[in-house]
Amino acid sequence: MRLKECQQLASQIEKSDTEIESLRARLAAAVNDKDKAELSLQEAHHLLASSKHKSIELEQQMTTLTQKLVENEQEKEQLRLDLRSANISLQDVQQRLHTLQVLLLFCLYEKVANKQTVT
């Protein structure tokens, strides 16, 4: 009986050793997975920090571009006002020129008419 008990104990020890090896392998795999997860988490943190930095830079660029756009719109409106003013001045000058041309023609007509009546 003692031999049978020894064999059973040996079998249990062997089974326990196999189970321990299996658990060690699973533990090693779990530790490896944990290390990979931690590395992945660190990379994610770096990417997040980098993305936040890039986002801040892009927001600053957007703010700058928005300010430039507002300035350009104001400048454009001022140029429109200047153009209207220039067009009004041009029309005024054209009217004066037309008036002077009419007066000149009238004067020439009178001069010609006076010469014809004198001769």
C-alpha positions in Angstrom: 0.0 0.0 0.0 2.8 2.3 0.7 4.1 1.9 -2.8 0.7 2.8 -4.2 0.6 5.9 -2.0 4.1 6.9 -3.1 3.1 6.5 -6.7 -0.1 8.5 -6.1 1.9 11.2 -4.4 4.5 11.2 -7.2 1.7 11.5 -9.7 0.2 14.4 -7.8 3.6 16.0 -7.5 4.1 15.6 -11.2 0.6 16.9 -11.9 1.3 19.8 -9.5 4.6 20.5 -11.2 2.9 20.6 -14.6 0.2 22.9 -13.3 2.9 25.1 -11.7 4.8 25.3 -15.0 1.5 26.1 -16.8 0.8 28.8 -14.3 4.3 30.2 -14.6 3.9 30.3 -18.4 0.6 32.1 -18.0 2.1 34.4 -15.4 5.0 35.2 -17.8 2.5 35.8 -20.6 0.5 38.0 -18.3 3.6 40.0 -17.3 4.6 40.3 -20.9 1.1 41.5 -21.8 1.2 44.0 -18.9 4.5 45.3 -20.0 3.2 45.7 -23.5 0.1 47.5 -22.2 2.2 49.8 -20.1 4.4 50.6 -23.1 1.3 51.2 -25.2 -0.1 53.4 -22.4 3.1 55.4 -22.3 3.0 55.8 -26.1 -0.6 56.9 -25.9 0.3 59.5 -23.2 3.1 60.8 -25.5 0.7 60.9 -28.4 -1.9 62.7 -26.3 0.6 65.3 -25.1 1.9 65.8 -28.7 -1.7 66.0 -30.0 -2.6 68.6 -27.3 0.5 70.6 -28.2 -0.3 70.5 -31.9 -3.9 71.4 -31.1 -2.8 74.4 -29.2 -0.5 75.4 -32.0 -3.3 75.0 -34.5 -5.7 77.0 -32.3 -3.1 79.8 -32.2 -2.7 79.7 -35.9 -6.5 79.9 -36.3 -6.7 82.9 -34.0 -3.9 84.6 -35.9 -5.6 83.8 -39.3 -9.0 85.0 -37.9 -7.4 88.3 -36.8 -5.8 88.7 -40.2 -9.1 87.9 -41.9 -10.8 90.6 -39.8 -8.1 93.1 -40.7 -8.3 92.2 -44.4 -12.1 92.6 -44.3 -11.7 96.0 -42.7 -9.0 97.0 -45.2 -11.3 95.8 -48.0 -14.2 97.8 -46.7 -11.9 100.9 -46.5 -10.8 100.3 -50.1 -14.4 100.1 -51.2 -15.1 103.4 -49.5 -12.0 104.9 -51.1 -13.1 103.6 -54.5 -16.6 105.1 -54.1 -15.0 108.4 -53.1 -12.7 108.2 -56.1 -15.6 107.4 -58.4 -17.6 110.3 -57.1 -14.6 112.6 -57.6 -14.2 111.2 -61.1 -17.8 111.9 -62.0 -17.5 115.4 -60.6 -14.4 116.0 -62.8 -16.1 114.5 -65.8 -19.1 116.8 -65.3 -16.8 119.8 -65.0 -14.9 118.8 -68.1 -18.2 118.4 -70.0 -19.3 121.8 -68.8 -16.0 123.3 -69.9 -16.3 121.6 -73.3 -19.8 123.0 -73.7 -18.6 126.5 -72.7 -15.7 126.2 -75.0 -17.9 125.2 -77.9 -20.3 128.0 -77.1 -17.4 130.5 -77.0 -16.1 129.2 -80.3 -19.6 129.3 -81.8 -20.0 132.9 -80.6 -16.6 133.9 -82.0 -17.4 132.3 -85.4 -20.9 134.0 -85.3 -19.3 137.4 -84.5 -16.8 137.1 -87.3 -19.5 136.3 -89.8 -21.6 139.3 -88.7 -18.6 141.6 -88.9 -17.7 140.6 -92.4 
